[in-house]
Amino acid sequence: MTSIKTQLLAVAALTLTAVTVVAAAGAAGVDTQTADVRGQGPGGPVVAEDGATLQRSDSGLSGKLSMPTPEPGTYLYPPAQTKPPAPFTFPAAVPGHPEAYSLWMFVFNYPALCSLPCNADDIGAATPARGGALNAAGHIVGGSTLSLDGHVSMNSTPFGGSVLLEPRTAEVHLAVAPHGQLDPALLPDQITKPIGNPTFWWIAIFNP
């Protein structure tokens, strides 16, 4: 098993090229961007063109990611997480119905100070880029479209690394982690804690 830093934060090391479109602000003080959703993994194809939206304001970030719901059993499922080195355990994700997913927001407050590109080394309250990882949403799938949305404010507690400091100019990565068949005994952890690594995730990247 990789360390939790690798599991949770290596998504920042993906070398995907993010084609981000800045739209006219729909409301005063709000900037809106769209980006393609790719996956699974860094070499994955586009699964939803312009399927992710990010809204920036002075107080925080609102993200939404929509894509076709993966058919159970047709994609890669994360293996079991056991201690050590993982700080918490999860059984292996398995196909089933319904399935659970979680949405993660990786923010790099000072992307000009990132490694090239922003990566796991840039996550942390003491790094020059001040990167952080935050849980944005959890979802239980019940239809043909997987749609997750959430908001991160400057007061949100990160799962790891720095808080959000620069919502207007941070580089932002949205990532969807698959947790497999819903298990009520695992809630709320099943939709609030990370599982797997970027090999298993779908991602959209927003440049400032």
Backbone as a printed PyTorch tensor [residue, N CA C, xyz], in Angstrom:
tensor([[[  0.8420,  -1.2020,   0.0000],
         [  0.0000,   0.0000,   0.0000],
         [  0.8720,   1.2450,   0.0000]],

        [[  0.4380,   2.2020,  -0.7120],
         [  1.1520,   3.4700,  -0.6890],
         [  0.7950,   4.2250,   0.5690]],

        [[  1.5810,   5.2110,   0.9140],
         [  1.2710,   6.0450,   2.0630],
         [  0.0310,   6.8580,   1.7600]],

        [[ -0.5930,   7.3990,   2.8240],
         [ -1.8070,   8.1820,   2.5990],
         [ -1.5090,   9.4180,   1.7670]],

        [[ -0.2680,   9.9450,   1.9070],
         [  0.0620,  11.1190,   1.0890],
         [  0.0440,  10.7440,  -0.3760]],

        [[  0.5610,   9.5350,  -0.6940],
         [  0.5390,   9.0990,  -2.0820],
         [ -0.8710,   8.7920,  -2.5220]],

        [[ -1.6270,   8.1140,  -1.6420],
         [ -2.9990,   7.7390,  -1.9800],
         [ -3.8620,   8.9450,  -2.2640]],

        [[ -3.7850,   9.9110,  -1.3430],
         [ -4.7550,  10.9990,  -1.3740],
         [ -4.2880,  12.1580,  -2.2320]],

        [[ -2.9830,  12.3990,  -2.2120],
         [ -2.4870,  13.6520,  -2.7620],
         [ -1.7210,  13.5180,  -4.0560]],

        [[ -1.3940,  12.3080,  -4.4810],
         [ -0.6060,  12.1770,  -5.6980],
         [ -1.3890,  12.5770,  -6.9320]],

        [[ -2.7140,  12.7540,  -6.7740],
         [ -3.4900,  13.2490,  -7.9000],
         [ -2.9110,  14.5520,  -8.4350]],

        [[ -2.2760,  15.3010,  -7.5450],
         [ -1.6900,  16.5660,  -7.9900],
         [ -0.5340,  16.3490,  -8.9480]],

        [[  0.0470,  15.1310,  -8.9500],
         [  1.1860,  14.8760,  -9.8120],
         [  0.7700,  14.4490, -11.2110]],

        [[ -0.5230,  14.2890, -11.4500],
         [ -0.9870,  13.9060, -12.7730],
         [ -0.5570,  14.9540, -13.7820]],

        [[ -0.1060,  14.5050, -14.9230],
         [  0.3930,  15.4430, -15.9230],
         [ -0.6280,  15.6750, -17.0230]],

        [[ -1.8820,  15.5680, -16.6720],
         [ -2.9380,  15.8540, -17.6270],
         [ -2.8980,  17.3150, -18.0280]],

        [[ -3.2010,  17.5800, -19.2670],
         [ -3.3310,  18.9550, -19.7170],
         [ -4.7720,  19.3750, -19.5110]],

        [[ -4.9810,  20.3920, -18.7170],
         [ -6.3340,  20.8450, -18.4030],
         [ -6.7210,  21.9440, -19.3780]],

        [[ -7.7680,  21.6640, -20.1560],
         [ -8.3000,  22.6980, -21.0330],
         [ -9.4450,  23.3550, -20.2870]],

        [[ -9.2180,  24.5340, -19.7870],
         [-10.1690,  25.2130, -18.9310],
         [-10.7140,  26.4280, -19.6290]],

        [[-12.0160,  26.5660, -19.5940],
         [-12.6750,  27.6770, -20.2420],
         [-13.2290,  28.6070, -19.1900]],

        [[-12.9040,  29.8650, -19.2730],
         [-13.4280,  30.8510, -18.3410],
         [-14.6640,  31.4750, -18.9680]],

        [[-15.7800,  31.3330, -18.2840],
         [-17.0340,  31.8790, -18.7860],
         [-17.3000,  33.2230, -18.1350]],

        [[-18.1890,  33.9770, -18.7330],
         [-18.5880,  35.2460, -18.1360],
         [-19.2450,  34.9730, -16.7940]],

        [[-18.9750,  35.8260, -15.8460],
         [-19.5250,  35.6270, -14.5070],
         [-21.0430,  35.6590, -14.5570]],

        [[-21.6520,  34.6140, -13.9520],
         [-23.0970,  34.5560, -13.9320],
         [-23.6920,  35.4390, -12.8630]],

        [[-22.8830,  35.8310, -11.9030],
         [-23.3480,  36.7200, -10.8540],
         [-22.1820,  37.6120, -10.4680]],

        [[-22.4960,  38.7470,  -9.9310],
         [-21.4530,  39.6990,  -9.5660],
         [-20.4750,  39.0530,  -8.5990]],

        [[-19.1860,  39.1500,  -8.9260],
         [-18.1700,  38.6300,  -8.0360],
         [-17.9060,  37.1500,  -8.1460]],

        [[-18.5390,  36.4600,  -9.1000],
         [-18.3390,  35.0250,  -9.2680],
         [-17.7390,  34.7600, -10.6440]],

        [[-16.6160,  34.0480, -10.6680],
         [-15.9850,  33.6250, -11.9150],
         [-16.2650,  32.1440, -12.1170]],

        [[-16.6700,  31.7650, -13.3220],
         [-17.0420,  30.3820, -13.6210],
         [-16.1080,  29.7920, -14.6670]],

        [[-15.6180,  28.5750, -14.4020],
         [-14.7650,  27.8460, -15.3280],
         [-15.3480,  26.4670, -15.5880]],

        [[-15.0500,  25.9010, -16.7610],
         [-15.4250,  24.5240, -17.0620],
         [-14.1890,  23.7550, -17.5020]],

        [[-14.2030,  22.4330, -17.2990],
         [-13.0760,  21.5820, -17.6870],
         [-13.5950,  20.1860, -18.0070]],

        [[-12.8380,  19.4690, -18.8500],
         [-13.1630,  18.0820, -19.1650],
         [-12.8970,  17.1830, -17.9630]],

        [[-13.6480,  16.0860, -17.8990],
         [-13.4250,  15.0540, -16.8830],
         [-12.7330,  13.8770, -17.5560]],

        [[-11.6240,  13.4300, -16.9820],
         [-10.8600,  12.3020, -17.5140],
         [-10.7890,  11.1760, -16.4890]],

        [[-10.5840,   9.9540, -16.9980],
         [-10.3640,   8.8420, -16.0910],
         [-10.6890,   7.5110, -16.7500]],

        [[-10.3840,   6.4330, -16.0350],
         [ -9.6870,   6.4540, -14.7540],
         [ -8.1790,   6.6110, -14.9660]],

        [[ -7.5030,   7.2350, -14.0350],
         [ -6.0680,   7.3590, -14.0660],
         [ -5.5610,   8.4960, -14.9260]],

        [[ -4.2720,   8.7850, -14.8300],
         [ -3.6950,   9.9310, -15.5390],
         [ -3.7460,   9.8030, -17.0470]],

        [[ -3.8120,   8.5720, -17.5600],
         [ -3.8780,   8.3930, -19.0030],
         [ -5.2730,   8.1180, -19.5060]],

        [[ -6.2630,   8.3200, -18.6580],
         [ -7.6280,   7.9930, -19.0310],
         [ -8.1970,   8.9270, -20.0770]],

        [[ -9.1940,   8.4720, -20.8060],
         [ -9.8220,   9.3020, -21.8390],
         [-10.7720,  10.3300, -21.2270]],

        [[-11.2040,  11.2660, -22.0470],
         [-12.2400,  12.2090, -21.6260],
         [-13.5600,  11.4470, -21.5370]],

        [[-14.1750,  11.4640, -20.3670],
         [-15.4530,  10.7820, -20.1880],
         [-16.6200,  11.7560, -20.1740]],

        [[-16.3180,  13.0410, -19.9810],
         [-17.3700,  14.0640, -19.9960],
         [-16.7350,  15.3890, -20.4240]],

        [[-16.9830,  15.7810, -21.6640],
         [-16.4470,  17.0460, -22.1490],
         [-17.1310,  18.1950, -21.4360]],

        [[-16.3430,  19.1010, -20.8790],
         [-16.8640,  20.2150, -20.0800],
         [-17.7800,  19.7210, -18.9690]],

        [[-17.4540,  18.5610, -18.4130],
         [-18.3230,  17.9580, -17.4080],
         [-18.1330,  18.4850, -16.0010]],

        [[-17.1120,  19.3150, -15.8030],
         [-16.8560,  19.8620, -14.4690],
         [-16.9310,  21.3770, -14.5120]],

        [[-17.4880,  21.9480, -13.4630],
         [-17.6380,  23.3970, -13.3530],
         [-17.0840,  23.8540, -12.0120]],

        [[-16.3560,  24.9560, -12.0450],
         [-15.8310,  25.5530, -10.8210],
         [-16.2320,  27.0160, -10.7730]],

        [[-16.7890,  27.4300,  -9.6380],
         [-17.1300,  28.8370,  -9.4160],
         [-16.2460,  29.3830,  -8.3060]],

        [[-15.6130,  30.5180,  -8.6050],
         [-14.6990,  31.1590,  -7.6620],
         [-15.3070,  32.4580,  -7.1460]],

        [[-15.2210,  32.6870,  -5.8600],
         [-15.6150,  33.9520,  -5.2590],
         [-14.5950,  34.3030,  -4.1940]],

        [[-14.7370,  35.4620,  -3.6110],
         [-13.7960,  35.8680,  -2.5800],
         [-13.8900,  34.9950,  -1.3320]],

        [[-15.0180,  34.3180,  -1.1600],
         [-15.2230,  33.5490,   0.0670],
         [-14.9770,  32.0550,  -0.0840]],

        [[-14.8420,  31.5510,  -1.3300],
         [-14.6350,  30.1230,  -1.4700],
         [-14.7980,  29.6120,  -2.8800]],

        [[-14.8940,  28.2880,  -2.9950],
         [-14.9860,  27.5860,  -4.2670],
         [-16.1980,  26.6630,  -4.2580]],

        [[-16.9480,  26.6630,  -5.3450],
         [-18.0460,  25.7180,  -5.5240],
         [-17.7500,  24.8840,  -6.7610]],

        [[-17.7580,  23.5720,  -6.6050],
         [-17.4360,  22.6910,  -7.7080],
         [-18.5510,  21.7140,  -7.9950]],

        [[-18.7080,  21.3670,  -9.2580],
         [-19.6730,  20.3590,  -9.6780],
         [-19.0420,  19.5100, -10.7630]],

        [[-19.1990,  18.1990, -10.6520],
         [-18.6880,  17.2690, -11.6490],
         [-19.7860,  16.2970, -12.0240]],

        [[-20.0570,  16.2090, -13.3330],
         [-21.0810,  15.3000, -13.8470],
         [-20.4830,  14.4530, -14.9560]],

        [[-20.7990,  13.1740, -14.9270],
         [-20.3300,  12.2580, -15.9680],
         [-21.2610,  11.0540, -15.9860]],

        [[-21.2310,  10.2570, -17.0630],
         [-22.0530,   9.0470, -17.0680],
         [-21.6770,   8.1310, -15.9040]],

        [[-22.6730,   7.6050, -15.2310],
         [-22.4000,   6.6990, -14.1170],
         [-21.7100,   5.4360, -14.6230]],

        [[-20.5370,   5.1200, -14.0940],
         [-19.8640,   3.8860, -14.5200],
         [-20.7270,   2.6630, -14.1920]],

        [[-20.8120,   1.7370, -15.1470],
         [-21.5630,   0.5090, -14.8970],
         [-20.8070,  -0.3560, -13.8970]],

        [[-21.4990,  -0.8310, -12.8600],
         [-20.8200,  -1.6880, -11.8790],
         [-20.0940,  -2.8460, -12.5520]],

        [[-18.8620,  -3.0540, -12.1330],
         [-18.0750,  -4.1590, -12.6590],
         [-17.2950,  -3.8510, -13.9210]],

        [[-17.4440,  -2.6300, -14.4690],
         [-16.7820,  -2.3000, -15.7300],
         [-15.5580,  -1.4130, -15.5560]],

        [[-15.2130,  -1.0760, -14.3290],
         [-14.0710,  -0.1950, -14.0950],
         [-13.2200,  -0.7610, -12.9640]],

        [[-12.0940,  -0.1070, -12.6980],
         [-11.1660,  -0.5640, -11.6690],
         [-11.6490,  -0.1430, -10.2810]],

        [[-11.6160,  -1.0960,  -9.3470],
         [-12.0330,  -0.8260,  -7.9700],
         [-10.8060,  -0.8230,  -7.0500]],

        [[-10.7310,   0.1530,  -6.1260],
         [ -9.5910,   0.1980,  -5.2050],
         [ -9.5260,  -1.0410,  -4.3170]],

        [[ -8.3070,  -1.5280,  -4.0390],
         [ -8.1500,  -2.6740,  -3.1350],
         [ -8.3440,  -2.2590,  -1.6800]],

        [[ -8.2950,  -3.2230,  -0.8080],
         [ -8.4420,  -2.9570,   0.6250],
         [ -7.3050,  -2.0810,   1.1290]],

        [[ -7.6280,  -1.1950,   2.0630],
         [ -6.6310,  -0.3980,   2.7730],
         [ -6.4780,  -0.9820,   4.1620]],

        [[ -5.2380,  -1.3120,   4.5300],
         [ -4.9800,  -1.9080,   5.8360],
         [ -3.8620,  -1.1530,   6.5350]],

        [[ -3.8480,  -1.2000,   7.8450],
         [ -2.7780,  -0.5740,   8.6380],
         [ -1.6490,  -1.5770,   8.8770]],

        [[ -0.4040,  -1.0720,   8.9790],
         [  0.0390,   0.1710,   8.3530],
         [  0.2530,  -0.0550,   6.8580]],

        [[  0.4740,   0.9590,   6.0030],
         [  0.7780,   2.3350,   6.3710],
         [ -0.4390,   3.2460,   6.3640]],

        [[ -1.5920,   2.7730,   5.9070],
         [ -2.7570,   3.6500,   5.8380],
         [ -3.1850,   4.0620,   7.2470]],

        [[ -3.5970,   5.3270,   7.4300],
         [ -4.0110,   5.7820,   8.7610],
         [ -5.4020,   5.2930,   9.1550]],

        [[ -6.1360,   4.7380,   8.2060],
         [ -7.4350,   4.1420,   8.5130],
         [ -7.6500,   3.0000,   7.5300]],

        [[ -8.5880,   2.1240,   7.8410],
         [ -8.7920,   0.9410,   7.0130],
         [-10.0840,   1.0460,   6.2200]],

        [[-10.0790,   0.3900,   5.0630],
         [-11.2620,   0.1980,   4.2470],
         [-11.1860,  -1.2060,   3.6690]],

        [[-12.3170,  -1.9240,   3.6120],
         [-12.3020,  -3.1760,   2.8470],
         [-12.1980,  -2.8510,   1.3580]],

        [[-11.8500,  -3.8420,   0.5610],
         [-11.7690,  -3.6380,  -0.8770],
         [-13.1220,  -3.1880,  -1.4210]],

        [[-13.1040,  -2.2180,  -2.3250],
         [-14.3360,  -1.8050,  -2.9900],
         [-14.7570,  -2.9070,  -3.9550]],

        [[-16.0500,  -3.2030,  -3.9890],
         [-16.5610,  -4.2760,  -4.8450],
         [-17.7630,  -3.7730,  -5.6370]],

        [[-18.0200,  -4.3690,  -6.8110],
         [-19.1860,  -3.9540,  -7.5990],
         [-20.4800,  -4.2340,  -6.8510]],

        [[-21.4920,  -3.4370,  -7.1560],
         [-22.8010,  -3.6420,  -6.5530],
         [-23.7420,  -2.5210,  -6.9160]],

        [[-24.8970,  -2.5240,  -6.2980],
         [-25.8810,  -1.4690,  -6.5510],
         [-26.6820,  -1.2190,  -5.2720]],

        [[-26.7420,   0.0690,  -4.8390],
         [-26.0720,   1.2310,  -5.4230],
         [-24.6010,   1.2850,  -5.0400]],

        [[-23.8560,   2.1690,  -5.7180],
         [-22.4500,   2.3580,  -5.4070],
         [-22.2160,   3.7630,  -4.8490]],

        [[-21.1250,   3.9250,  -4.0990],
         [-20.8200,   5.1900,  -3.4360],
         [-19.5780,   5.8280,  -4.0620]],

        [[-19.5940,   7.1600,  -4.1140],
         [-18.4660,   7.9320,  -4.6420],
         [-18.2390,   9.1350,  -3.7320]],

        [[-16.9970,   9.6260,  -3.7110],
         [-16.7030,  10.8490,  -2.9800],
         [-15.9900,  11.8370,  -3.8920]],

        [[-16.2170,  13.1220,  -3.6280],
         [-15.6230,  14.1990,  -4.4170],
         [-14.5810,  14.9230,  -3.5770]],

        [[-13.3930,  15.1140,  -4.1720],
         [-12.2800,  15.7490,  -3.4730],
         [-11.8320,  16.9850,  -4.2210]],

        [[-11.4760,  18.0190,  -3.4680],
         [-10.9920,  19.2630,  -4.0330],
         [ -9.5590,  19.4860,  -3.5300]],

        [[ -8.6210,  19.4660,  -4.4650],
         [ -7.2180,  19.7310,  -4.1530],
         [ -6.9150,  21.1530,  -4.5780]],

        [[ -6.4810,  21.9700,  -3.6370],
         [ -6.2320,  23.3830,  -3.9210],
         [ -4.7500,  23.6840,  -3.7190]],

        [[ -4.1940,  24.4500,  -4.6470],
         [ -2.8090,  24.8960,  -4.5560],
         [ -2.8600,  26.4160,  -4.5460]],

        [[ -2.7680,  26.9840,  -3.3500],
         [ -3.0300,  28.4060,  -3.1680],
         [ -2.0710,  29.3050,  -3.9480]],

        [[ -0.8300,  28.8670,  -4.0800],
         [  0.1740,  29.6670,  -4.7890],
         [  0.8230,  28.8050,  -5.8790]],

        [[  0.0960,  28.5700,  -6.9700],
         [  0.5720,  27.6290,  -7.9960],
         [  1.8850,  28.0400,  -8.6450]],

        [[  2.1990,  29.3230,  -8.6560],
         [  3.4770,  29.7570,  -9.2210],
         [  4.6580,  29.2210,  -8.4170]],

        [[  4.3940,  28.7960,  -7.1830],
         [  5.4400,  28.2610,  -6.3250],
         [  5.4240,  26.7400,  -6.2680]],

        [[  4.5630,  26.1230,  -7.0990],
         [  4.4640,  24.6660,  -7.1560],
         [  5.6990,  24.0580,  -7.8000]],

        [[  5.8600,  22.7490,  -7.6030],
         [  6.7080,  21.9610,  -8.4720],
         [  6.0670,  22.0240,  -9.8580]],

        [[  6.7590,  21.5130, -10.8490],
         [  6.2100,  21.5710, -12.2020],
         [  5.8680,  20.1720, -12.6810]],

        [[  4.5620,  19.7900, -12.7360],
         [  3.4060,  20.5880, -12.3260],
         [  3.1800,  20.5150, -10.8140]],

        [[  2.1050,  21.1640, -10.3280],
         [  1.7360,  21.0260,  -8.9160],
         [  1.5580,  19.5460,  -8.6050]],

        [[  2.1640,  19.0750,  -7.5210],
         [  2.0890,  17.6510,  -7.1970],
         [  2.0620,  17.4280,  -5.6990]],

        [[  2.2280,  16.1730,  -5.2950],
         [  2.1010,  15.8220,  -3.8840],
         [  3.0970,  16.5580,  -3.0060]],

        [[  4.2560,  16.9200,  -3.5570],
         [  5.2420,  17.6450,  -2.7690],
         [  4.7630,  19.0420,  -2.3870]],

        [[  3.7310,  19.5310,  -3.0740],
         [  3.2260,  20.8770,  -2.8310],
         [  2.0720,  20.9060,  -1.8360]],

        [[  1.6780,  19.7380,  -1.3340],
         [  0.6170,  19.6570,  -0.3350],
         [  1.2220,  19.8500,   1.0480]],

        [[  0.6680,  20.7890,   1.8010],
         [  1.1420,  21.0060,   3.1600],
         [  1.0610,  22.4700,   3.5370]],

        [[  0.8060,  22.7220,   4.8010],
         [  0.6800,  24.0970,   5.2710],
         [  2.0110,  24.8340,   5.2580]],

        [[  3.1250,  24.0950,   5.1980],
         [  4.4380,  24.7250,   5.2290],
         [  5.1220,  24.7510,   3.8660]],

        [[  4.4890,  24.2170,   2.8330],
         [  5.1080,  24.2390,   1.5090],
         [  4.9120,  25.6090,   0.8770]],

        [[  5.7850,  26.0130,  -0.0500],
         [  5.6140,  27.3180,  -0.7020],
         [  4.2680,  27.4800,  -1.3920]],

        [[  3.7540,  26.4080,  -2.0160],
         [  2.4850,  26.4940,  -2.7380],
         [  1.2670,  26.4120,  -1.8240]],

        [[  1.4830,  25.9710,  -0.5850],
         [  0.3850,  25.8490,   0.3940],
         [ -0.7800,  25.0460,  -0.1840]],

        [[ -0.4990,  23.7960,  -0.5560],
         [ -1.5320,  22.9260,  -1.0980],
         [ -2.3450,  22.2430,  -0.0220]],

        [[ -3.6210,  21.9790,  -0.3040],
         [ -4.4890,  21.2990,   0.6400],
         [ -5.4660,  20.3690,  -0.0640]],

        [[ -5.9490,  19.3570,   0.6510],
         [ -6.9280,  18.3950,   0.1480],
         [ -8.1740,  18.4580,   1.0140]],

        [[ -9.3290,  18.6430,   0.3770],
         [-10.5840,  18.8150,   1.1200],
         [-11.6760,  17.9410,   0.5240]],

        [[-12.4330,  17.2990,   1.4030],
         [-13.5930,  16.5340,   0.9550],
         [-14.7180,  17.4930,   0.6120]],

        [[-15.2040,  17.4200,  -0.6260],
         [-16.2310,  18.3540,  -1.0730],
         [-17.6280,  17.7550,  -1.0390]],

        [[-17.7470,  16.4340,  -1.2190],
         [-19.0850,  15.8350,  -1.2830],
         [-18.9740,  14.3180,  -1.2760]],

        [[-20.0980,  13.6720,  -0.9730],
         [-20.2490,  12.2370,  -1.1280],
         [-21.5710,  11.9700,  -1.7980]],

        [[-21.6790,  10.8310,  -2.4890],
         [-22.8920,  10.5920,  -3.2610],
         [-23.1450,   9.1010,  -3.3860]],

        [[-24.4080,   8.7270,  -3.3010],
         [-24.8500,   7.3600,  -3.5560],
         [-25.5550,   7.3620,  -4.9030]],

        [[-25.0570,   6.5660,  -5.8340],
         [-25.5660,   6.6140,  -7.2060],
         [-26.8840,   5.8850,  -7.3300]],

        [[-27.8300,   6.5290,  -8.0170],
         [-29.1090,   5.8970,  -8.2620],
         [-29.6450,   6.1430,  -9.6510]],

        [[-28.8120,   6.6490, -10.5550],
         [-29.2830,   6.9570, -11.8970],
         [-28.1710,   6.8290, -12.9220]],

        [[-28.4570,   7.2570, -14.1350],
         [-27.5110,   7.1040, -15.2400],
         [-26.4180,   8.1630, -15.2440]],

        [[-26.6030,   9.2290, -14.4560],
         [-25.6160,  10.2990, -14.3930],
         [-25.0730,  10.4190, -12.9820]],

        [[-23.7500,  10.4020, -12.8880],
         [-23.0810,  10.6280, -11.6100],
         [-22.8180,  12.1220, -11.5040]],

        [[-23.4240,  12.7630, -10.5370],
         [-23.2870,  14.2030, -10.3670],
         [-22.9950,  14.5090,  -8.9110]],

        [[-21.8530,  15.1330,  -8.6840],
         [-21.4530,  15.5110,  -7.3310],
         [-21.1330,  16.9870,  -7.3130]],

        [[-21.5490,  17.6580,  -6.2610],
         [-21.2160,  19.0730,  -6.1290],
         [-20.9910,  19.4000,  -4.6630]],

        [[-20.1430,  20.4030,  -4.4410],
         [-19.8330,  20.7890,  -3.0770],
         [-19.1820,  22.1540,  -3.0410]],

        [[-19.0430,  22.6640,  -1.8320],
         [-18.4760,  23.9930,  -1.6220],
         [-17.3760,  23.9090,  -0.5780]],

        [[-16.2950,  24.6170,  -0.8320],
         [-15.1870,  24.7290,   0.1150],
         [-14.9890,  26.2030,   0.4190]],

        [[-15.0340,  26.5570,   1.6860],
         [-14.8270,  27.9400,   2.0870],
         [-13.4420,  28.0950,   2.6950]],

        [[-13.1060,  29.3180,   3.0110],
         [-11.8190,  29.5770,   3.6300],
         [-11.7900,  29.1030,   5.0830]],

        [[-12.9460,  28.6830,   5.5930],
         [-13.0320,  28.1390,   6.9470],
         [-13.1220,  26.6190,   6.9610]],

        [[-13.1630,  25.9910,   5.7730],
         [-13.2850,  24.5360,   5.7030],
         [-12.0150,  23.8640,   6.2190]],

        [[-12.1950,  22.7860,   6.9600],
         [-11.0570,  22.0460,   7.5040],
         [-10.5360,  21.0620,   6.4680]],

        [[ -9.2670,  21.1500,   6.0980],
         [ -8.7240,  20.2260,   5.1000],
         [ -8.5400,  18.8280,   5.6720]],

        [[ -8.6500,  17.8240,   4.8000],
         [ -8.3140,  16.4660,   5.2120],
         [ -6.8020,  16.3500,   5.3880]],

        [[ -6.0760,  17.1290,   4.5930],
         [ -4.6260,  17.1680,   4.7030],
         [ -4.1010,  18.4460,   4.0910]],

        [[ -3.0100,  18.9780,   4.6390],
         [ -2.3910,  20.1670,   4.0660],
         [ -3.0120,  21.4640,   4.5310]],

        [[ -2.9680,  22.4580,   3.6490],
         [ -3.3690,  23.8150,   3.9840],
         [ -4.8610,  24.0550,   3.8020]],

        [[ -5.3700,  25.0480,   4.4950],
         [ -6.7190,  25.5460,   4.2440],
         [ -6.7170,  26.3240,   2.9280]],

        [[ -7.8990,  26.6200,   2.4190],
         [ -8.0350,  27.4630,   1.2400],
         [ -7.7150,  28.9060,   1.6190]],

        [[ -6.7520,  29.4990,   0.8940],
         [ -6.3390,  30.8740,   1.1680],
         [ -6.6280,  31.8210,   0.0150]],

        [[ -6.5270,  31.3040,  -1.2090],
         [ -6.6270,  32.1480,  -2.4000],
         [ -7.6290,  31.5610,  -3.3990]],

        [[ -8.9320,  31.6660,  -3.1030],
         [ -9.9240,  31.0400,  -3.9860],
         [ -9.9210,  31.5850,  -5.4090]],

        [[ -9.5350,  32.8320,  -5.5980],
         [ -9.5520,  33.4190,  -6.9360],
         [ -8.4250,  32.9040,  -7.8160]],

        [[ -7.2720,  32.6080,  -7.2210],
         [ -6.0830,  32.3280,  -8.0240],
         [ -5.4500,  30.9650,  -7.7620]],

        [[ -6.0550,  30.1380,  -6.9260],
         [ -5.5220,  28.7980,  -6.6700],
         [ -5.7210,  27.8970,  -7.8810]],

        [[ -4.7870,  26.9690,  -8.0880],
         [ -5.0240,  25.8680,  -9.0240],
         [ -5.8600,  24.8270,  -8.2950]],

        [[ -6.8970,  24.3180,  -8.9640],
         [ -7.8540,  23.4230,  -8.3030],
         [ -8.0040,  22.1380,  -9.1120]],

        [[ -7.9120,  21.0090,  -8.4300],
         [ -8.1550,  19.7050,  -9.0390],
         [ -9.3850,  19.0890,  -8.3720]],

        [[-10.3790,  18.7180,  -9.1650],
         [-11.5290,  17.9620,  -8.6630],
         [-11.3070,  16.4930,  -8.9850]],

        [[-11.4760,  15.6140,  -7.9940],
         [-11.2690,  14.1850,  -8.2000],
         [-12.4150,  13.3900,  -7.5960]],

        [[-12.8780,  12.3790,  -8.3310],
         [-13.9370,  11.4880,  -7.8620],
         [-13.3230,  10.1320,  -7.5310]],

        [[-13.5320,   9.6700,  -6.3010],
         [-13.0260,   8.3740,  -5.8510],
         [-14.1820,   7.3790,  -5.7630]],

        [[-14.0350,   6.1770,  -6.3550],
         [-15.0960,   5.1680,  -6.2810],
         [-14.9320,   4.2770,  -5.0530]],

        [[-16.0100,   4.1040,  -4.2940],
         [-15.9720,   3.2920,  -3.0800],
         [-16.6860,   1.9550,  -3.2390]],

        [[-17.2300,   1.6840,  -4.4290],
         [-17.9000,   0.4130,  -4.6540],
         [-19.2700,   0.3440,  -4.0210]],

        [[-19.7580,  -0.8650,  -3.8250],
         [-21.1080,  -1.0800,  -3.3140],
         [-21.3070,  -0.4000,  -1.9610]],

        [[-22.4260,   0.2840,  -1.8320],
         [-22.7560,   0.9440,  -0.5740],
         [-22.8430,  -0.0760,   0.5520]],

        [[-22.1690,   0.2510,   1.6640],
         [-22.2230,  -0.5640,   2.8660],
         [-22.6180,   0.3610,   4.0150]],

        [[-23.8750,   0.3050,   4.4830],
         [-24.3180,   1.2040,   5.5570],
         [-23.4160,   1.1690,   6.7880]],

        [[-22.7570,   0.0370,   7.0180],
         [-21.8870,  -0.0750,   8.1900],
         [-20.6440,   0.8010,   8.0680]],

        [[-20.3290,   1.2230,   6.8360],
         [-19.1380,   2.0400,   6.6180],
         [-19.4390,   3.5350,   6.5830]],

        [[-20.7040,   3.8970,   6.6370],
         [-21.0660,   5.3150,   6.5970],
         [-20.7880,   5.9790,   7.9420]],

        [[-20.3680,   7.2530,   7.9970],
         [-20.1820,   8.1450,   6.8470],
         [-18.8180,   8.0570,   6.1900]],

        [[-17.9140,   7.1980,   6.7310],
         [-16.5530,   7.1510,   6.2040],
         [-16.5130,   6.8310,   4.7130]],

        [[-17.4840,   6.0240,   4.2600],
         [-17.4560,   5.5700,   2.8690],
         [-17.5780,   6.7240,   1.8770]],

        [[-18.1250,   7.8560,   2.2990],
         [-18.2510,   8.9850,   1.3800],
         [-17.5310,  10.2340,   1.8880]],

        [[-16.7520,  10.0940,   2.9700],
         [-16.0440,  11.2650,   3.5100],
         [-14.5420,  11.0440,   3.6550]],

        [[-14.0650,   9.8140,   3.4130],
         [-12.6390,   9.5340,   3.4940],
         [-12.1470,   8.9930,   2.1560]],

        [[-10.8800,   9.2530,   1.8460],
         [-10.3560,   8.8530,   0.5350],
         [-10.1070,   7.3550,   0.4510]],

        [[-10.1210,   6.8500,  -0.7730],
         [ -9.8110,   5.4500,  -1.0130],
         [ -9.0480,   5.3560,  -2.3260]],

        [[ -8.0850,   4.4540,  -2.3650],
         [ -7.3390,   4.2330,  -3.5910],
         [ -6.3150,   5.3190,  -3.8670]],

        [[ -5.9680,   5.4730,  -5.1330],
         [ -4.9900,   6.4370,  -5.6010],
         [ -5.4190,   6.9030,  -6.9880]],

        [[ -4.6870,   7.8040,  -7.6310],
         [ -5.1510,   8.3570,  -8.9060],
         [ -5.4370,   7.3370, -10.0030]],

        [[ -4.8660,   6.1400,  -9.9000],
         [ -5.1690,   5.1010, -10.8820],
         [ -6.6630,   4.8070, -10.9520]],

        [[ -7.3580,   5.0160,  -9.8360],
         [ -8.7730,   4.6500,  -9.7290],
         [ -9.7100,   5.8470,  -9.8410]],

        [[ -9.1880,   7.0420,  -9.9730],
         [-10.0070,   8.2490,  -9.8810],
         [-10.3170,   8.8680, -11.2380]],

        [[-11.3810,   9.6750, -11.2670],
         [-11.7020,  10.5620, -12.3910],
         [-11.3640,  11.9890, -11.9490]],

        [[-10.8720,  12.8090, -12.8830],
         [-10.3360,  14.1040, -12.4740],
         [-10.5930,  15.2070, -13.4840]],

        [[-10.7360,  16.4160, -12.9720],
         [-10.8110,  17.6420, -13.7910],
         [ -9.8780,  18.6710, -13.1590]],

        [[ -9.1370,  19.3900, -13.9870],
         [ -8.1380,  20.3390, -13.4910],
         [ -8.4800,  21.7460, -13.9690]],

        [[ -8.4280,  22.6780, -13.0170],
         [ -8.7330,  24.0920, -13.2870],
         [ -7.5030,  24.9400, -12.9980]],

        [[ -6.9780,  25.5530, -14.0410],
         [ -5.8810,  26.4920, -13.8690],
         [ -6.4320,  27.8650, -13.5020]],

        [[ -5.6600,  28.6560, -12.7480],
         [ -6.1560,  29.9930, -12.3830],
         [ -6.2330,  30.9250, -13.5870]]])
